[in-house]
Amino acid sequence: MGYVLRVRLASFFTGAATASALGLYILHNDYKLAHESISQQVKSLHQSLDRRISTLETLKHDETSQHVEATE
């Protein structure tokens, strides 16, 4: 009886270790995909914001130039 119990316990712990390793691998891949997706979204928002700021700065510069020319 002792031998059968040891074999069953060894099989159980081997299966548990394999399932844990597989679960960690899947979690790691899921984390990587989520991180890449969020990074891409933030990068796109950052580029959009940079374009908008550049446009506003150009408009402000043009407005200031026109105001200076009008006062001269």
Buried (B, 14 or more C-beta within 10 A) or exposed (E): EEEEEEEEEEEEEEEEEEEEEEEEEEEEEEEEEEEEEEEEEEEEEEEEEEEEEEEEEEEEEEEEEEEEEEEE
